[in-house]
Amino acid sequence: MPSQPPRRKPPGPRFRTEIEAAEAEGVARENMVLRLTLADVTQLKRDRELPVTDISFADGVMRYLGVRVEQGGVAESVLDRGA
């Protein structure tokens, strides 16, 4: 019987910590961009542990904790703190 790959940790708590750390260092949330893999976007949208107010959709833009989310186009999800 083949072994299952380890289950990935949800991206929400990880990026909450990173966003809060960046903000504590003086980076404004409107300057940050979450560049997420499609798998992490899907996992973030389906995470039942996250408060519904943490994710918003307006004008075709997804935001997590007020940070704009770019979906796909990356091999690994990262928080871009801006210039």
Order of alpha helices (4+ residues) and beta strands (2+ residues): alpha-beta-alpha-beta-beta-beta-beta
